[in-house]
Amino acid sequence: MKSKLLTLVLLVASVLLISGRALAHHGFAGLYDEANPVTVTGSVLEFEYMNPHSVIIFEVKDEKGNPQRWQAELGGVTQLHRADGWVKDTLKPGDKITITGPRAKNGAYVMNLSHESRIVMADTGKELHNSIGNGSSRAPVIKEPAY
């Protein structure tokens, strides 16, 4: 009887510890301003196609021409490949991209593209990713962020 109770207590404790970690890892609303997405255009510096999250590091010029190093976090390899057909060389250094998505609330040059977001090749207009309005090809008109 005691061993069954101990097993049950350990099982419940394990589930609570694991679920707490998963929720903490995927906290989104507290960090990113979903209500006011931004649109930025810049040049890819690096594309890290990896799990659990892929990352685009890109450079944006402010209104004075000063470079700003931005980072955009996406889903993992399987998610990107299944949803949009991405592969490791979908983005290459020097590619010009326009990204629409939620920016960090603290003003850092960081975006999370896990939810409502869009990525377009700036030179050709080719859409690489669109999760705005469940994949609708219409992105909202959004002003460039004030710097």
C-alpha positions in Angstrom: 0.0 0.0 0.0 2.8 2.4 0.9 4.7 1.6 -2.2 1.6 2.3 -4.4 1.1 5.7 -2.6 4.8 6.6 -3.0 4.6 5.7 -6.7 1.5 7.8 -7.2 3.1 10.8 -5.4 6.3 10.5 -7.5 4.3 10.3 -10.7 2.2 13.3 -9.9 5.3 15.3 -8.8 7.0 14.4 -12.1 4.1 15.4 -14.2 3.9 18.8 -12.4 7.6 19.4 -12.8 7.6 18.6 -16.5 4.5 20.6 -17.3 5.8 23.6 -15.4 8.9 23.6 -17.4 7.1 23.4 -20.7 4.8 26.3 -19.8 7.7 28.4 -18.7 9.7 27.7 -21.9 6.8 28.7 -24.2 5.8 31.8 -22.3 5.1 34.3 -25.1 2.6 37.1 -24.2 4.7 38.5 -21.4 7.7 39.1 -23.6 6.4 40.1 -27.0 3.9 42.8 -28.0 1.4 40.7 -30.0 -1.0 43.6 -30.2 1.4 45.9 -32.1 3.5 43.8 -34.6 6.2 45.6 -36.5 7.5 45.2 -40.0 11.3 45.5 -40.6 13.4 45.0 -43.7 17.0 43.9 -43.5 19.8 41.7 -44.7 20.3 38.2 -43.4 23.6 37.7 -41.5 23.0 34.2 -40.4 20.3 31.5 -40.5 20.5 28.8 -37.8 18.2 26.0 -39.0 18.0 23.9 -35.8 15.9 22.5 -33.0 14.2 23.3 -30.8 14.0 26.8 -32.5 15.5 28.2 -35.6 16.9 31.7 -35.6 17.4 34.4 -38.2 20.0 37.0 -37.4 19.7 40.0 -39.7 20.7 43.7 -39.9 18.3 46.6 -40.2 19.3 50.2 -40.9 17.6 52.8 -38.8 16.5 56.2 -40.2 20.1 57.5 -39.9 21.6 54.5 -41.7 23.0 53.0 -38.5 23.0 49.2 -38.4 20.9 47.4 -35.9 21.4 43.6 -35.3 18.0 41.9 -35.0 17.1 38.3 -34.1 14.0 36.5 -35.0 13.1 33.1 -33.4 11.0 30.6 -35.4 9.9 27.0 -34.9 12.1 24.0 -35.2 13.3 22.2 -38.3 10.4 19.9 -38.7 7.8 22.6 -38.1 9.4 24.9 -40.7 9.8 22.2 -43.3 6.3 20.9 -42.9 4.6 24.3 -42.8 6.6 26.2 -45.4 9.0 23.7 -47.1 12.1 25.3 -45.5 15.5 23.7 -45.7 18.9 24.7 -44.2 19.7 27.1 -47.1 16.2 28.7 -47.4 17.9 31.9 -46.2 21.5 32.8 -46.9 23.7 35.6 -45.8 23.0 38.7 -47.8 19.4 37.8 -48.6 17.1 40.9 -48.1 14.0 40.0 -46.1 11.0 41.8 -44.8 9.6 40.4 -41.5 6.3 41.2 -39.8 5.8 40.0 -36.3 5.7 40.8 -32.6 8.7 42.5 -31.2 10.1 42.3 -27.6 8.1 44.5 -25.3 11.4 45.9 -23.8 12.4 47.4 -27.1 15.2 44.9 -27.9 15.7 44.0 -31.5 14.2 40.6 -31.0 11.1 39.1 -32.6 9.2 35.8 -32.0 7.8 34.4 -35.2 6.0 31.4 -33.6 2.6 32.9 -34.0 1.2 35.7 -36.2 4.1 36.5 -38.5 5.2 36.8 -42.1 8.6 36.6 -44.0 9.0 37.9 -47.5 12.0 38.1 -49.8 12.3 41.9 -50.2 13.8 41.8 -53.7 11.4 39.4 -55.3 8.3 39.5 -53.1 8.4 35.7 -52.6 6.6 34.8 -49.5 8.5 32.3 -47.4 6.3 32.2 -44.3 2.8 33.5 -43.4 1.0 32.6 -40.2 -1.1 35.8 -40.1 -4.8 35.0 -40.1 -4.1 31.3 -40.4 -1.9 31.5 -43.4 -3.7 34.2 -45.3 -1.5 35.9 -47.9 -2.7 39.3 -46.8 -0.5 40.8 -44.1 -1.8 43.9 -42.2 -0.4 47.3 -43.1 2.0 48.1 -40.3 4.2 51.1 -40.0 8.0 50.8 -39.5 8.9 50.9 -35.8 10.0 54.3 -34.4 13.6 54.3 -33.5 
